[in-house]
């Protein structure tokens, strides 16, 4: 993983998933500091979390509900829980993602 994030964030636990990220746990939310090398593709999938993120470097190409949108540095995006979506990163990209869990889950 590249050294985009400060040392304190790099010392957080690693996220175990299809991309490189550091994970900060919070009540009913995971916070990921993620980085993607050029030409990264994440296949269509869903998850139980309501995701909100901000692009801090590069660009996210997000496909959801049959529409493809580009999100650049400083742009926020939202993927509702259980919504099928895919992502592509043509350039070095970093983002901060907030994965909100249903407050009533057990």
N, C-alpha and C positions, 0 to 999 in steps of 0.2 A: 504494500500500500504506500502510495506517495506521501510525502510529509506536508500536505496542504494544511492540516489542522495543527493548532498549538499543542505543545507537549502535554498539557493537562488533559486534553481530549484524547490524544494518542494513548494515554495511560488507562483509558476506560476499557471495559471488556470488549472483545471483538464480537461483532454480530455474526451468527452462523446462518448464512443464507447465500443466495446466488450472486451477491456482490459484496465488495469490501466496505465495511462500516464499523464505527465504534458505537457502542450502545450505552445510553444513559437511561436507567430505569426511573420512572416517576409514577405516582399513583394514577392508575387507569391509563397510562400512556408510556410508550417507549419513545425515546428520542435517539435518532440515528444520525451520525455524521458520516455520510457516504461519499465515496469517490468512485468514478467510473472511467476507465481508459477509453480512448477513441474506439469506435466500432463495437461497443458493448450493446448487446440486444438482450432484453428480458422478455421471454415469450408470454403470451396471453395467460392471465391467471386472475384469481380473486383472493381476497383475504378477509378475515372477520373484522379488521380494524378500519376505522374511518381515518384516512391519511391526508395530512396537509403538509406541504413542503415548500421550501424556498430554495431557489437555485442560487448558489453563492459563487459559482464559476462555471462557465461553459453554457451548455444548452441541453434541455430535456425535450425529446420528441415523444409525446404521450398520445396513445390511441385509446379511446374510450367511447363506447356507444356509437361506433362507426365513424367517429370524427377524430382527425389527427390535428393536434395543436403543438406549437413550439413554445417553450418557456425558457427565457434567457436569464442572465444574471439579474437578480433582484425581483424576479417574478415569483409569485406564489401560485401553487396549484392545489387542487383538491380531488381526491379519489374517494367517493363514498364507499362504505363497507359493502362487501359482497358484489361489487361492480367489476365486471370483466374488463381488463385493461392490459396493455403491453407498453414497453418503453424502449427507446433507442437513444444512444448517445454517440454522435458522430465525432465529437471532440472531447478532450479531457473535461470532465464535468464533476463538480462537487455540489452537495446539497445538504441541507438539514431537514430531516423528515420527522414528523410527529405522528406516531401511530396510536390513535385513541381507541381504547377498548370500551365496550359497553359497560357502563358503571354497574350494571346488575348481573354481570357474569359471575359464575361461581368458580 
